[in-house]
């Protein structure tokens, strides 16, 4: 009985976001990883959805909360809330549609504008099963990843190729970053922030002076 863990029993909870153009297969990557399901008739995501799944990383249980959103421009208003607290991202393009790879740079800029510099990012080349329709070479994608310091994986949500690997590698890297940061904090206790100390009694005066 001692070794039994419930779904709510985990050591870490990591928020991971899926980004990329509409139709690249973000929702099918998520359903394949979280429920081992794939739907050929999957419809465009409206707004935001998320799913969770726990995996073992070393001796720890890591619970991933994976957020999926529409790739269409009209949902851009949700951007800041969508990215808030994300420690990992899968930036997805469709290997059969070169324009979705061209747009990766824009997605990457948006991601970096809204997240911590330590975020773990993996570029995911999805629909790798459609070999005869390939429009983006592996070499081009790998060169881009080397330049931008990203992880890279080719996947097929349809064939369940590398989907598990992509999510697991991202979560393992996040765990590694978090562990290193925890070690640094243990060896170097943070200094008190420099700056003005404001007594609670003075807050209303500060607010008034800062107003307008």
DAFENJO-V972015 format. One record per residue. RES is the residue in one letter. PSI is psi in whole degrees, 0 to 359 (999 if undefined). Layout:
{{RES;PSI} {RES;PSI}}
This chain:
{{X;327} {X;331} {X;357} {X;133} {X;139} {X;172} {X;332} {X;4} {X;99} {X;160} {X;327} {X;147} {X;117} {X;131} {X;125} {X;134} {X;146} {X;125} {X;164} {X;170} {X;161} {X;138} {X;6} {X;350} {X;20} {X;313} {X;325} {X;328} {X;317} {X;314} {X;328} {X;318} {X;317} {X;328} {X;1} {X;45} {X;154} {X;138} {X;122} {X;336} {X;21} {X;137} {X;164} {X;138} {X;137} {X;124} {X;228} {X;139} {X;156} {X;157} {X;158} {X;154} {X;140} {X;140} {X;163} {X;126} {X;113} {X;239} {X;16} {X;151} {X;119} {X;123} {X;122} {X;131} {X;105} {X;122} {X;138} {X;136} {X;166} {X;144} {X;356} {X;148} {X;328} {X;349} {X;15} {X;340} {X;336} {X;2} {X;301} {X;320} {X;325} {X;317} {X;341} {X;125} {X;1} {X;133} {X;355} {X;156} {X;141} {X;114} {X;111} {X;137} {X;168} {X;119} {X;343} {X;354} {X;102} {X;327} {X;329} {X;333} {X;321} {X;325} {X;353} {X;321} {X;319} {X;318} {X;320} {X;319} {X;314} {X;316} {X;312} {X;332} {X;337} {X;0} {X;170} {X;150} {X;339} {X;3} {X;140} {X;123} {X;130} {X;129} {X;127} {X;119} {X;98} {X;165} {X;33} {X;348} {X;338} {X;62} {X;321} {X;347} {X;5} {X;132} {X;350} {X;122} {X;151} {X;321} {X;317} {X;317} {X;318} {X;322} {X;317} {X;318} {X;322} {X;319} {X;320} {X;1} {X;51} {X;156} {X;161} {X;141} {X;141} {X;133} {X;163} {X;110} {X;327} {X;309} {X;2} {X;34} {X;119} {X;7} {X;309} {X;314} {X;318} {X;309} {X;317} {X;319} {X;318} {X;313} {X;323} {X;319} {X;320} {X;315} {X;320} {X;315} {X;313} {X;318} {X;318} {X;318} {X;322} {X;321} {X;318} {X;319} {X;320} {X;322} {X;335} {X;85} {X;135} {X;136} {X;154} {X;139} {X;139} {X;150} {X;179} {X;135} {X;129} {X;122} {X;150} {X;322} {X;336} {X;355} {X;316} {X;322} {X;320} {X;315} {X;318} {X;317} {X;331} {X;348} {X;147} {X;999}}
